[in-house]
Amino acid sequence: MAMKITEKSKKNPQEYIPYLNNLKKMDPEYLKYKIDCQFKKYDSALKNISQSLSEEHFKEALLLIENHKLYSLALRLYKPYPERKMQQKRNFMLMKF
């Protein structure tokens, strides 16, 4: 996919090669999340990042949920993770006050 993008890109390779190299270092779920965010596909982005077990990625997911009002989807996606669901509920309650 990255090679297709570079073939069609009108940018100088020096501009996008560091970006592509950075993408190669990411785990697959986080990579999909980042690409979905760039295309403003926030529902799909949340679905992808919710598959990651990283605490750092979870914090990033909370920001995505808050910024794009994805509360209902978040509660469904994190249902298998009760400890994270409780943390989400606490965060949502704090935002309402």
mmCIF file as gemmi writes it, N, C-alpha and C atoms, coordinates in Angstrom:
data_model
loop_
_atom_site.group_PDB
_atom_site.id
_atom_site.type_symbol
_atom_site.label_atom_id
_atom_site.label_alt_id
_atom_site.label_comp_id
_atom_site.label_asym_id
_atom_site.label_entity_id
_atom_site.label_seq_id
_atom_site.pdbx_PDB_ins_code
_atom_site.Cartn_x
_atom_site.Cartn_y
_atom_site.Cartn_z
_atom_site.occupancy
_atom_site.B_iso_or_equiv
_atom_site.pdbx_formal_charge
_atom_site.auth_seq_id
_atom_site.auth_asym_id
_atom_site.pdbx_PDB_model_num
ATOM 1 N N . MET Axp A 1 ? 0.824 -1.186 0 1 0 ? 1 A 1
ATOM 2 C CA . MET Axp A 1 ? 0 0 0 1 0 ? 1 A 1
ATOM 3 C C . MET Axp A 1 ? 0.876 1.261 0 1 0 ? 1 A 1
ATOM 4 N N . ALA Axp A 2 ? 1.902 1.242 0.823 1 0 ? 2 A 1
ATOM 5 C CA . ALA Axp A 2 ? 2.778 2.412 0.9 1 0 ? 2 A 1
ATOM 6 C C . ALA Axp A 2 ? 3.437 2.7 -0.437 1 0 ? 2 A 1
ATOM 7 N N . MET Axp A 3 ? 3.809 1.653 -1.143 1 0 ? 3 A 1
ATOM 8 C CA . MET Axp A 3 ? 4.446 1.851 -2.45 1 0 ? 3 A 1
ATOM 9 C C . MET Axp A 3 ? 3.467 2.464 -3.451 1 0 ? 3 A 1
ATOM 10 N N . LYS Axp A 4 ? 2.216 2.084 -3.379 1 0 ? 4 A 1
ATOM 11 C CA . LYS Axp A 4 ? 1.205 2.675 -4.272 1 0 ? 4 A 1
ATOM 12 C C . LYS Axp A 4 ? 1.06 4.158 -4.001 1 0 ? 4 A 1
ATOM 13 N N . ILE Axp A 5 ? 1.093 4.503 -2.723 1 0 ? 5 A 1
ATOM 14 C CA . ILE Axp A 5 ? 0.979 5.915 -2.347 1 0 ? 5 A 1
ATOM 15 C C . ILE Axp A 5 ? 2.161 6.697 -2.905 1 0 ? 5 A 1
ATOM 16 N N . THR Axp A 6 ? 3.359 6.138 -2.772 1 0 ? 6 A 1
ATOM 17 C CA . THR Axp A 6 ? 4.544 6.854 -3.246 1 0 ? 6 A 1
ATOM 18 C C . THR Axp A 6 ? 4.546 7.009 -4.758 1 0 ? 6 A 1
ATOM 19 N N . GLU Axp A 7 ? 4.02 6.017 -5.465 1 0 ? 7 A 1
ATOM 20 C CA . GLU Axp A 7 ? 3.968 6.109 -6.928 1 0 ? 7 A 1
ATOM 21 C C . GLU Axp A 7 ? 3.061 7.244 -7.381 1 0 ? 7 A 1
ATOM 22 N N . LYS Axp A 8 ? 1.97 7.462 -6.666 1 0 ? 8 A 1
ATOM 23 C CA . LYS Axp A 8 ? 0.997 8.477 -7.062 1 0 ? 8 A 1
ATOM 24 C C . LYS Axp A 8 ? 1.279 9.847 -6.447 1 0 ? 8 A 1
ATOM 25 N N . SER Axp A 9 ? 2.17 9.881 -5.479 1 0 ? 9 A 1
ATOM 26 C CA . SER Axp A 9 ? 2.454 11.121 -4.779 1 0 ? 9 A 1
ATOM 27 C C . SER Axp A 9 ? 3.252 12.077 -5.659 1 0 ? 9 A 1
ATOM 28 N N . LYS Axp A 10 ? 2.926 13.346 -5.533 1 0 ? 10 A 1
ATOM 29 C CA . LYS Axp A 10 ? 3.654 14.375 -6.265 1 0 ? 10 A 1
ATOM 30 C C . LYS Axp A 10 ? 4.668 15.065 -5.36 1 0 ? 10 A 1
ATOM 31 N N . LYS Axp A 11 ? 4.809 14.535 -4.147 1 0 ? 11 A 1
ATOM 32 C CA . LYS Axp A 11 ? 5.758 15.118 -3.206 1 0 ? 11 A 1
ATOM 33 C C . LYS Axp A 11 ? 7.16 14.587 -3.465 1 0 ? 11 A 1
ATOM 34 N N . ASN Axp A 12 ? 8.103 15.341 -2.992 1 0 ? 12 A 1
ATOM 35 C CA . ASN Axp A 12 ? 9.508 14.956 -3.041 1 0 ? 12 A 1
ATOM 36 C C . ASN Axp A 12 ? 9.701 13.759 -2.103 1 0 ? 12 A 1
ATOM 37 N N . PRO Axp A 13 ? 10.425 12.714 -2.532 1 0 ? 13 A 1
ATOM 38 C CA . PRO Axp A 13 ? 10.637 11.544 -1.666 1 0 ? 13 A 1
ATOM 39 C C . PRO Axp A 13 ? 11.234 11.88 -0.3 1 0 ? 13 A 1
ATOM 40 N N . GLN Axp A 14 ? 12.003 12.94 -0.225 1 0 ? 14 A 1
ATOM 41 C CA . GLN Axp A 14 ? 12.566 13.335 1.07 1 0 ? 14 A 1
ATOM 42 C C . GLN Axp A 14 ? 11.481 13.74 2.053 1 0 ? 14 A 1
ATOM 43 N N . GLU Axp A 15 ? 10.315 14.109 1.554 1 0 ? 15 A 1
ATOM 44 C CA . GLU Axp A 15 ? 9.217 14.508 2.421 1 0 ? 15 A 1
ATOM 45 C C . GLU Axp A 15 ? 8.471 13.313 2.994 1 0 ? 15 A 1
ATOM 46 N N . TYR Axp A 16 ? 8.279 12.27 2.2 1 0 ? 16 A 1
ATOM 47 C CA . TYR Axp A 16 ? 7.443 11.17 2.68 1 0 ? 16 A 1
ATOM 48 C C . TYR Axp A 16 ? 8.199 9.919 3.104 1 0 ? 16 A 1
ATOM 49 N N . ILE Axp A 17 ? 9.466 9.78 2.748 1 0 ? 17 A 1
ATOM 50 C CA . ILE Axp A 17 ? 10.221 8.581 3.144 1 0 ? 17 A 1
ATOM 51 C C . ILE Axp A 17 ? 10.367 8.481 4.669 1 0 ? 17 A 1
ATOM 52 N N . PRO Axp A 18 ? 10.69 9.554 5.387 1 0 ? 18 A 1
ATOM 53 C CA . PRO Axp A 18 ? 10.749 9.43 6.852 1 0 ? 18 A 1
ATOM 54 C C . PRO Axp A 18 ? 9.393 9.028 7.452 1 0 ? 18 A 1
ATOM 55 N N . TYR Axp A 19 ? 8.32 9.544 6.876 1 0 ? 19 A 1
ATOM 56 C CA . TYR Axp A 19 ? 6.976 9.189 7.341 1 0 ? 19 A 1
ATOM 57 C C . TYR Axp A 19 ? 6.721 7.693 7.128 1 0 ? 19 A 1
ATOM 58 N N . LEU Axp A 20 ? 7.064 7.182 5.947 1 0 ? 20 A 1
ATOM 59 C CA . LEU Axp A 20 ? 6.863 5.756 5.656 1 0 ? 20 A 1
ATOM 60 C C . LEU Axp A 20 ? 7.734 4.88 6.553 1 0 ? 20 A 1
ATOM 61 N N . ASN Axp A 21 ? 8.947 5.312 6.813 1 0 ? 21 A 1
ATOM 62 C CA . ASN Axp A 21 ? 9.819 4.55 7.707 1 0 ? 21 A 1
ATOM 63 C C . ASN Axp A 21 ? 9.251 4.489 9.123 1 0 ? 21 A 1
ATOM 64 N N . ASN Axp A 22 ? 8.644 5.577 9.552 1 0 ? 22 A 1
ATOM 65 C CA . ASN Axp A 22 ? 8.003 5.611 10.867 1 0 ? 22 A 1
ATOM 66 C C . ASN Axp A 22 ? 6.817 4.647 10.911 1 0 ? 22 A 1
ATOM 67 N N . LEU Axp A 23 ? 6.05 4.581 9.825 1 0 ? 23 A 1
ATOM 68 C CA . LEU Axp A 23 ? 4.905 3.67 9.772 1 0 ? 23 A 1
ATOM 69 C C . LEU Axp A 23 ? 5.342 2.213 9.888 1 0 ? 23 A 1
ATOM 70 N N . LYS Axp A 24 ? 6.48 1.88 9.314 1 0 ? 24 A 1
ATOM 71 C CA . LYS Axp A 24 ? 6.979 0.497 9.348 1 0 ? 24 A 1
ATOM 72 C C . LYS Axp A 24 ? 7.246 0.019 10.771 1 0 ? 24 A 1
ATOM 73 N N . LYS Axp A 25 ? 7.535 0.938 11.673 1 0 ? 25 A 1
ATOM 74 C CA . LYS Axp A 25 ? 7.876 0.597 13.058 1 0 ? 25 A 1
ATOM 75 C C . LYS Axp A 25 ? 6.642 0.327 13.921 1 0 ? 25 A 1
ATOM 76 N N . MET Axp A 26 ? 5.462 0.676 13.453 1 0 ? 26 A 1
ATOM 77 C CA . MET Axp A 26 ? 4.239 0.578 14.26 1 0 ? 26 A 1
ATOM 78 C C . MET Axp A 26 ? 3.637 -0.822 14.203 1 0 ? 26 A 1
ATOM 79 N N . ASP Axp A 27 ? 2.959 -1.182 15.313 1 0 ? 27 A 1
ATOM 80 C CA . ASP Axp A 27 ? 2.24 -2.447 15.273 1 0 ? 27 A 1
ATOM 81 C C . ASP Axp A 27 ? 1.03 -2.276 14.358 1 0 ? 27 A 1
ATOM 82 N N . PRO Axp A 28 ? 0.498 -3.364 13.8 1 0 ? 28 A 1
ATOM 83 C CA . PRO Axp A 28 ? -0.544 -3.261 12.757 1 0 ? 28 A 1
ATOM 84 C C . PRO Axp A 28 ? -1.802 -2.489 13.17 1 0 ? 28 A 1
ATOM 85 N N . GLU Axp A 29 ? -2.285 -2.706 14.389 1 0 ? 29 A 1
ATOM 86 C CA . GLU Axp A 29 ? -3.5 -2.003 14.819 1 0 ? 29 A 1
ATOM 87 C C . GLU Axp A 29 ? -3.262 -0.504 14.919 1 0 ? 29 A 1
ATOM 88 N N . TYR Axp A 30 ? -2.109 -0.137 15.464 1 0 ? 30 A 1
ATOM 89 C CA . TYR Axp A 30 ? -1.799 1.281 15.616 1 0 ? 30 A 1
ATOM 90 C C . TYR Axp A 30 ? -1.562 1.929 14.257 1 0 ? 30 A 1
ATOM 91 N N . LEU Axp A 31 ? -0.96 1.21 13.349 1 0 ? 31 A 1
ATOM 92 C CA . LEU Axp A 31 ? -0.749 1.706 11.989 1 0 ? 31 A 1
ATOM 93 C C . LEU Axp A 31 ? -2.09 2.002 11.323 1 0 ? 31 A 1
ATOM 94 N N . LYS Axp A 32 ? -3.029 1.066 11.421 1 0 ? 32 A 1
ATOM 95 C CA . LYS Axp A 32 ? -4.362 1.282 10.84 1 0 ? 32 A 1
ATOM 96 C C . LYS Axp A 32 ? -5.05 2.465 11.496 1 0 ? 32 A 1
ATOM 97 N N . TYR Axp A 33 ? -4.887 2.583 12.809 1 0 ? 33 A 1
ATOM 98 C CA . TYR Axp A 33 ? -5.472 3.707 13.55 1 0 ? 33 A 1
ATOM 99 C C . TYR Axp A 33 ? -4.944 5.04 13.004 1 0 ? 33 A 1
ATOM 100 N N . LYS Axp A 34 ? -3.63 5.144 12.86 1 0 ? 34 A 1
ATOM 101 C CA . LYS Axp A 34 ? -3.029 6.392 12.385 1 0 ? 34 A 1
ATOM 102 C C . LYS Axp A 34 ? -3.514 6.748 10.976 1 0 ? 34 A 1
ATOM 103 N N . ILE Axp A 35 ? -3.599 5.755 10.104 1 0 ? 35 A 1
ATOM 104 C CA . ILE Axp A 35 ? -4.06 6.001 8.736 1 0 ? 35 A 1
ATOM 105 C C . ILE Axp A 35 ? -5.521 6.423 8.748 1 0 ? 35 A 1
ATOM 106 N N . ASP Axp A 36 ? -6.346 5.741 9.548 1 0 ? 36 A 1
ATOM 107 C CA . ASP Axp A 36 ? -7.766 6.117 9.644 1 0 ? 36 A 1
ATOM 108 C C . ASP Axp A 36 ? -7.929 7.545 10.158 1 0 ? 36 A 1
ATOM 109 N N . CYS Axp A 37 ? -7.108 7.93 11.112 1 0 ? 37 A 1
ATOM 110 C CA . CYS Axp A 37 ? -7.183 9.305 11.631 1 0 ? 37 A 1
ATOM 111 C C . CYS Axp A 37 ? -6.837 10.315 10.544 1 0 ? 37 A 1
ATOM 112 N N . GLN Axp A 38 ? -5.847 10.003 9.74 1 0 ? 38 A 1
ATOM 113 C CA . GLN Axp A 38 ? -5.476 10.934 8.667 1 0 ? 38 A 1
ATOM 114 C C . GLN Axp A 38 ? -6.605 11.106 7.659 1 0 ? 38 A 1
ATOM 115 N N . PHE Axp A 39 ? -7.376 10.037 7.446 1 0 ? 39 A 1
ATOM 116 C CA . PHE Axp A 39 ? -8.499 10.107 6.511 1 0 ? 39 A 1
ATOM 117 C C . PHE Axp A 39 ? -9.807 10.494 7.208 1 0 ? 39 A 1
ATOM 118 N N . LYS Axp A 40 ? -9.706 10.864 8.49 1 0 ? 40 A 1
ATOM 119 C CA . LYS Axp A 40 ? -10.855 11.292 9.29 1 0 ? 40 A 1
ATOM 120 C C . LYS Axp A 40 ? -11.934 10.211 9.393 1 0 ? 40 A 1
ATOM 121 N N . LYS Axp A 41 ? -11.504 8.966 9.456 1 0 ? 41 A 1
ATOM 122 C CA . LYS Axp A 41 ? -12.396 7.826 9.637 1 0 ? 41 A 1
ATOM 123 C C . LYS Axp A 41 ? -12.303 7.41 11.108 1 0 ? 41 A 1
ATOM 124 N N . TYR Axp A 42 ? -12.901 8.246 11.966 1 0 ? 42 A 1
ATOM 125 C CA . TYR Axp A 42 ? -12.684 8.104 13.398 1 0 ? 42 A 1
ATOM 126 C C . TYR Axp A 42 ? -13.316 6.853 13.999 1 0 ? 42 A 1
ATOM 127 N N . ASP Axp A 43 ? -14.468 6.422 13.489 1 0 ? 43 A 1
ATOM 128 C CA . ASP Axp A 43 ? -15.073 5.174 13.989 1 0 ? 43 A 1
ATOM 129 C C . ASP Axp A 43 ? -14.129 4.002 13.741 1 0 ? 43 A 1
ATOM 130 N N . SER Axp A 44 ? -13.623 3.915 12.536 1 0 ? 44 A 1
ATOM 131 C CA . SER Axp A 44 ? -12.695 2.844 12.172 1 0 ? 44 A 1
ATOM 132 C C . SER Axp A 44 ? -11.395 2.962 12.971 1 0 ? 44 A 1
ATOM 133 N N . ALA Axp A 45 ? -10.937 4.184 13.178 1 0 ? 45 A 1
ATOM 134 C CA . ALA Axp A 45 ? -9.712 4.403 13.95 1 0 ? 45 A 1
ATOM 135 C C . ALA Axp A 45 ? -9.878 3.862 15.369 1 0 ? 45 A 1
ATOM 136 N N . LEU Axp A 46 ? -11.025 4.135 15.979 1 0 ? 46 A 1
ATOM 137 C CA . LEU Axp A 46 ? -11.263 3.651 17.333 1 0 ? 46 A 1
ATOM 138 C C . LEU Axp A 46 ? -11.339 2.126 17.361 1 0 ? 46 A 1
ATOM 139 N N . LYS Axp A 47 ? -11.969 1.542 16.368 1 0 ? 47 A 1
ATOM 140 C CA . LYS Axp A 47 ? -12.033 0.075 16.298 1 0 ? 47 A 1
ATOM 141 C C . LYS Axp A 47 ? -10.632 -0.514 16.244 1 0 ? 47 A 1
ATOM 142 N N . ASN Axp A 48 ? -9.753 0.103 15.488 1 0 ? 48 A 1
ATOM 143 C CA . ASN Axp A 48 ? -8.39 -0.413 15.366 1 0 ? 48 A 1
ATOM 144 C C . ASN Axp A 48 ? -7.573 -0.219 16.632 1 0 ? 48 A 1
ATOM 145 N N . ILE Axp A 49 ? -7.619 0.956 17.212 1 0 ? 49 A 1
ATOM 146 C CA . ILE Axp A 49 ? -6.791 1.194 18.4 1 0 ? 49 A 1
ATOM 147 C C . ILE Axp A 49 ? -7.339 0.441 19.613 1 0 ? 49 A 1
ATOM 148 N N . SER Axp A 50 ? -8.603 0.103 19.6 1 0 ? 50 A 1
ATOM 149 C CA . SER Axp A 50 ? -9.159 -0.65 20.728 1 0 ? 50 A 1
ATOM 150 C C . SER Axp A 50 ? -8.604 -2.069 20.788 1 0 ? 50 A 1
ATOM 151 N N . GLN Axp A 51 ? -8.005 -2.535 19.699 1 0 ? 51 A 1
ATOM 152 C CA . GLN Axp A 51 ? -7.399 -3.871 19.671 1 0 ? 51 A 1
ATOM 153 C C . GLN Axp A 51 ? -6.031 -3.897 20.356 1 0 ? 51 A 1
ATOM 154 N N . SER Axp A 52 ? -5.45 -2.736 20.563 1 0 ? 52 A 1
ATOM 155 C CA . SER Axp A 52 ? -4.138 -2.651 21.196 1 0 ? 52 A 1
ATOM 156 C C . SER Axp A 52 ? -4.289 -2.755 22.711 1 0 ? 52 A 1
ATOM 157 N N . LEU Axp A 53 ? -3.37 -3.433 23.343 1 0 ? 53 A 1
ATOM 158 C CA . LEU Axp A 53 ? -3.399 -3.568 24.801 1 0 ? 53 A 1
ATOM 159 C C . LEU Axp A 53 ? -2.461 -2.579 25.488 1 0 ? 53 A 1
ATOM 160 N N . SER Axp A 54 ? -1.826 -1.729 24.705 1 0 ? 54 A 1
ATOM 161 C CA . SER Axp A 54 ? -0.895 -0.744 25.242 1 0 ? 54 A 1
ATOM 162 C C . SER Axp A 54 ? -1.641 0.325 26.035 1 0 ? 54 A 1
ATOM 163 N N . GLU Axp A 55 ? -1.124 0.644 27.211 1 0 ? 55 A 1
ATOM 164 C CA . GLU Axp A 55 ? -1.726 1.688 28.043 1 0 ? 55 A 1
ATOM 165 C C . GLU Axp A 55 ? -1.622 3.057 27.361 1 0 ? 55 A 1
ATOM 166 N N . GLU Axp A 56 ? -0.521 3.289 26.683 1 0 ? 56 A 1
ATOM 167 C CA . GLU Axp A 56 ? -0.325 4.544 25.952 1 0 ? 56 A 1
ATOM 168 C C . GLU Axp A 56 ? -1.363 4.687 24.833 1 0 ? 56 A 1
ATOM 169 N N . HIS Axp A 57 ? -1.622 3.59 24.124 1 0 ? 57 A 1
ATOM 170 C CA . HIS Axp A 57 ? -2.619 3.616 23.058 1 0 ? 57 A 1
ATOM 171 C C . HIS Axp A 57 ? -4.018 3.811 23.635 1 0 ? 57 A 1
ATOM 172 N N . PHE Axp A 58 ? -4.255 3.249 24.814 1 0 ? 58 A 1
ATOM 173 C CA . PHE Axp A 58 ? -5.557 3.434 25.456 1 0 ? 58 A 1
ATOM 174 C C . PHE Axp A 58 ? -5.783 4.906 25.797 1 0 ? 58 A 1
ATOM 175 N N . LYS Axp A 59 ? -4.748 5.565 26.29 1 0 ? 59 A 1
ATOM 176 C CA . LYS Axp A 59 ? -4.867 7 26.592 1 0 ? 59 A 1
ATOM 177 C C . LYS Axp A 59 ? -5.156 7.798 25.32 1 0 ? 59 A 1
ATOM 178 N N . GLU Axp A 60 ? -4.523 7.407 24.23 1 0 ? 60 A 1
ATOM 179 C CA . GLU Axp A 60 ? -4.765 8.063 22.945 1 0 ? 60 A 1
ATOM 180 C C . GLU Axp A 60 ? -6.207 7.798 22.483 1 0 ? 60 A 1
ATOM 181 N N . ALA Axp A 61 ? -6.692 6.584 22.733 1 0 ? 61 A 1
ATOM 182 C CA . ALA Axp A 61 ? -8.074 6.236 22.382 1 0 ? 61 A 1
ATOM 183 C C . ALA Axp A 61 ? -9.059 7.096 23.172 1 0 ? 61 A 1
ATOM 184 N N . LEU Axp A 62 ? -8.771 7.331 24.444 1 0 ? 62 A 1
ATOM 185 C CA . LEU Axp A 62 ? -9.647 8.179 25.255 1 0 ? 62 A 1
ATOM 186 C C . LEU Axp A 62 ? -9.748 9.585 24.684 1 0 ? 62 A 1
ATOM 187 N N . LEU Axp A 63 ? -8.628 10.112 24.206 1 0 ? 63 A 1
ATOM 188 C CA . LEU Axp A 63 ? -8.659 11.439 23.581 1 0 ? 63 A 1
ATOM 189 C C . LEU Axp A 63 ? -9.492 11.427 22.302 1 0 ? 63 A 1
ATOM 190 N N . LEU Axp A 64 ? -9.345 10.376 21.514 1 0 ? 64 A 1
ATOM 191 C CA . LEU Axp A 64 ? -10.131 10.241 20.278 1 0 ? 64 A 1
ATOM 192 C C . LEU Axp A 64 ? -11.623 10.18 20.608 1 0 ? 64 A 1
ATOM 193 N N . ILE Axp A 65 ? -11.964 9.404 21.627 1 0 ? 65 A 1
ATOM 194 C CA . ILE Axp A 65 ? -13.364 9.259 22.046 1 0 ? 65 A 1
ATOM 195 C C . ILE Axp A 65 ? -13.928 10.611 22.457 1 0 ? 65 A 1
ATOM 196 N N . GLU Axp A 66 ? -13.174 11.321 23.265 1 0 ? 66 A 1
ATOM 197 C CA . GLU Axp A 66 ? -13.631 12.615 23.758 1 0 ? 66 A 1
ATOM 198 C C . GLU Axp A 66 ? -13.733 13.65 22.635 1 0 ? 66 A 1
ATOM 199 N N . ASN Axp A 67 ? -12.71 13.73 21.793 1 0 ? 67 A 1
ATOM 200 C CA . ASN Axp A 67 ? -12.671 14.751 20.739 1 0 ? 67 A 1
ATOM 201 C C . ASN Axp A 67 ? -13.733 14.549 19.669 1 0 ? 67 A 1
ATOM 202 N N . HIS Axp A 68 ? -14.11 13.287 19.427 1 0 ? 68 A 1
ATOM 203 C CA . HIS Axp A 68 ? -15.043 13.008 18.331 1 0 ? 68 A 1
ATOM 204 C C . HIS Axp A 68 ? -16.367 12.396 18.809 1 0 ? 68 A 1
ATOM 205 N N . LYS Axp A 69 ? -16.597 12.478 20.115 1 0 ? 69 A 1
ATOM 206 C CA . LYS Axp A 69 ? -17.875 12.041 20.71 1 0 ? 69 A 1
ATOM 207 C C . LYS Axp A 69 ? -18.23 10.608 20.299 1 0 ? 69 A 1
ATOM 208 N N . LEU Axp A 70 ? -17.308 9.694 20.514 1 0 ? 70 A 1
ATOM 209 C CA . LEU Axp A 70 ? -17.492 8.294 20.128 1 0 ? 70 A 1
ATOM 210 C C . LEU Axp A 70 ? -17.834 7.422 21.337 1 0 ? 70 A 1
ATOM 211 N N . TYR Axp A 71 ? -18.607 7.966 22.267 1 0 ? 71 A 1
ATOM 212 C CA . TYR Axp A 71 ? -18.871 7.298 23.54 1 0 ? 71 A 1
ATOM 213 C C . TYR Axp A 71 ? -19.584 5.95 23.376 1 0 ? 71 A 1
ATOM 214 N N . SER Axp A 72 ? -20.646 5.915 22.598 1 0 ? 72 A 1
ATOM 215 C CA . SER Axp A 72 ? -21.405 4.664 22.443 1 0 ? 72 A 1
ATOM 216 C C . SER Axp A 72 ? -20.54 3.568 21.828 1 0 ? 72 A 1
ATOM 217 N N . LEU Axp A 73 ? -19.827 3.912 20.792 1 0 ? 73 A 1
ATOM 218 C CA . LEU Axp A 73 ? -18.952 2.937 20.141 1 0 ? 73 A 1
ATOM 219 C C . LEU Axp A 73 ? -17.878 2.464 21.117 1 0 ? 73 A 1
ATOM 220 N N . ALA Axp A 74 ? -17.325 3.373 21.879 1 0 ? 74 A 1
ATOM 221 C CA . ALA Axp A 74 ? -16.266 3.021 22.836 1 0 ? 74 A 1
ATOM 222 C C . ALA Axp A 74 ? -16.764 2.026 23.879 1 0 ? 74 A 1
ATOM 223 N N . LEU Axp A 75 ? -17.952 2.249 24.383 1 0 ? 75 A 1
ATOM 224 C CA . LEU Axp A 75 ? -18.487 1.333 25.39 1 0 ? 75 A 1
ATOM 225 C C . LEU Axp A 75 ? -18.705 -0.062 24.813 1 0 ? 75 A 1
ATOM 226 N N . ARG Axp A 76 ? -19.099 -0.144 23.563 1 0 ? 76 A 1
ATOM 227 C CA . ARG Axp A 76 ? -19.265 -1.462 22.919 1 0 ? 76 A 1
ATOM 228 C C . ARG Axp A 76 ? -17.908 -2.122 22.676 1 0 ? 76 A 1
ATOM 229 N N . LEU Axp A 77 ? -16.947 -1.353 22.202 1 0 ? 77 A 1
ATOM 230 C CA . LEU Axp A 77 ? -15.644 -1.918 21.866 1 0 ? 77 A 1
ATOM 231 C C . LEU Axp A 77 ? -14.863 -2.379 23.093 1 0 ? 77 A 1
ATOM 232 N N . TYR Axp A 78 ? -15.011 -1.668 24.195 1 0 ? 78 A 1
ATOM 233 C CA . TYR Axp A 78 ? -14.238 -2 25.391 1 0 ? 78 A 1
ATOM 234 C C . TYR Axp A 78 ? -15.011 -2.886 26.364 1 0 ? 78 A 1
ATOM 235 N N . LYS Axp A 79 ? -16.156 -3.389 25.954 1 0 ? 79 A 1
ATOM 236 C CA . LYS Axp A 79 ? -16.948 -4.27 26.815 1 0 ? 79 A 1
ATOM 237 C C . LYS Axp A 79 ? -16.148 -5.474 27.32 1 0 ? 79 A 1
ATOM 238 N N . PRO Axp A 80 ? -15.312 -6.11 26.475 1 0 ? 80 A 1
ATOM 239 C CA . PRO Axp A 80 ? -14.529 -7.25 26.974 1 0 ? 80 A 1
ATOM 240 C C . PRO Axp A 80 ? -13.451 -6.872 28.003 1 0 ? 80 A 1
ATOM 241 N N . TYR Axp A 81 ? -13.213 -5.579 28.191 1 0 ? 81 A 1
ATOM 242 C CA . TYR Axp A 81 ? -12.162 -5.117 29.105 1 0 ? 81 A 1
ATOM 243 C C . TYR Axp A 81 ? -12.81 -4.327 30.246 1 0 ? 81 A 1
ATOM 244 N N . PRO Axp A 82 ? -13.359 -5.018 31.251 1 0 ? 82 A 1
ATOM 245 C CA . PRO Axp A 82 ? -14.114 -4.317 32.308 1 0 ? 82 A 1
ATOM 246 C C . PRO Axp A 82 ? -13.315 -3.24 33.03 1 0 ? 82 A 1
ATOM 247 N N . GLU Axp A 83 ? -12.017 -3.471 33.258 1 0 ? 83 A 1
ATOM 248 C CA . GLU Axp A 83 ? -11.23 -2.463 33.976 1 0 ? 83 A 1
ATOM 249 C C . GLU Axp A 83 ? -11.091 -1.183 33.152 1 0 ? 83 A 1
ATOM 250 N N . ARG Axp A 84 ? -10.978 -1.314 31.839 1 0 ? 84 A 1
ATOM 251 C CA . ARG Axp A 84 ? -10.882 -0.129 30.984 1 0 ? 84 A 1
ATOM 252 C C . ARG Axp A 84 ? -12.245 0.529 30.842 1 0 ? 84 A 1
ATOM 253 N N . LYS Axp A 85 ? -13.294 -0.272 30.826 1 0 ? 85 A 1
ATOM 254 C CA . LYS Axp A 85 ? -14.64 0.288 30.724 1 0 ? 85 A 1
ATOM 255 C C . LYS Axp A 85 ? -14.929 1.159 31.948 1 0 ? 85 A 1
ATOM 256 N N . MET Axp A 86 ? -14.532 0.707 33.128 1 0 ? 86 A 1
ATOM 257 C CA . MET Axp A 86 ? -14.746 1.504 34.338 1 0 ? 86 A 1
ATOM 258 C C . MET Axp A 86 ? -13.956 2.815 34.251 1 0 ? 86 A 1
ATOM 259 N N . GLN Axp A 87 ? -12.752 2.746 33.738 1 0 ? 87 A 1
ATOM 260 C CA . GLN Axp A 87 ? -11.954 3.96 33.588 1 0 ? 87 A 1
ATOM 261 C C . GLN Axp A 87 ? -12.634 4.91 32.598 1 0 ? 87 A 1
ATOM 262 N N . GLN Axp A 88 ? -13.187 4.379 31.527 1 0 ? 88 A 1
ATOM 263 C CA . GLN Axp A 88 ? -13.905 5.21 30.552 1 0 ? 88 A 1
ATOM 264 C C . GLN Axp A 88 ? -15.1 5.885 31.217 1 0 ? 88 A 1
ATOM 265 N N . LYS Axp A 89 ? -15.867 5.118 31.966 1 0 ? 89 A 1
ATOM 266 C CA . LYS Axp A 89 ? -17.055 5.685 32.623 1 0 ? 89 A 1
ATOM 267 C C . LYS Axp A 89 ? -16.66 6.815 33.563 1 0 ? 89 A 1
ATOM 268 N N . ARG Axp A 90 ? -15.582 6.625 34.317 1 0 ? 90 A 1
ATOM 269 C CA . ARG Axp A 90 ? -15.124 7.691 35.216 1 0 ? 90 A 1
ATOM 270 C C . ARG Axp A 90 ? -14.735 8.934 34.416 1 0 ? 90 A 1
ATOM 271 N N . ASN Axp A 91 ? -14.03 8.738 33.321 1 0 ? 91 A 1
ATOM 272 C CA . ASN Axp A 91 ? -13.616 9.874 32.491 1 0 ? 91 A 1
ATOM 273 C C . ASN Axp A 91 ? -14.828 10.594 31.902 1 0 ? 91 A 1
ATOM 274 N N . PHE Axp A 92 ? -15.83 9.828 31.438 1 0 ? 92 A 1
ATOM 275 C CA . PHE Axp A 92 ? -17.028 10.432 30.852 1 0 ? 92 A 1
ATOM 276 C C . PHE Axp A 92 ? -17.794 11.225 31.908 1 0 ? 92 A 1
ATOM 277 N N . MET Axp A 93 ? -17.875 10.683 33.113 1 0 ? 93 A 1
ATOM 278 C CA . MET Axp A 93 ? -18.59 11.386 34.186 1 0 ? 93 A 1
ATOM 279 C C . MET Axp A 93 ? -17.868 12.687 34.536 1 0 ? 93 A 1
ATOM 280 N N . LEU Axp A 94 ? -16.563 12.673 34.56 1 0 ? 94 A 1
ATOM 281 C CA . LEU Axp A 94 ? -15.801 13.888 34.867 1 0 ? 94 A 1
ATOM 282 C C . LEU Axp A 94 ? -16.01 14.95 33.791 1 0 ? 94 A 1
ATOM 283 N N . MET Axp A 95 ? -16.153 14.518 32.543 1 0 ? 95 A 1
ATOM 284 C CA . MET Axp A 95 ? -16.329 15.476 31.447 1 0 ? 95 A 1
ATOM 285 C C . MET Axp A 95 ? -17.691 16.16 31.513 1 0 ? 95 A 1
ATOM 286 N N . LYS Axp A 96 ? -18.682 15.514 32.093 1 0 ? 96 A 1
ATOM 287 C CA . LYS Axp A 96 ? -20.025 16.068 32.158 1 0 ? 96 A 1
ATOM 288 C C . LYS Axp A 96 ? -20.156 17.161 33.194 1 0 ? 96 A 1
ATOM 289 N N . PHE Axp A 97 ? -19.234 17.209 34.163 1 0 ? 97 A 1
ATOM 290 C CA . PHE Axp A 97 ? -19.325 18.192 35.229 1 0 ? 97 A 1
ATOM 291 C C . PHE Axp A 97 ? -18.378 19.329 35.037 1 0 ? 97 A 1
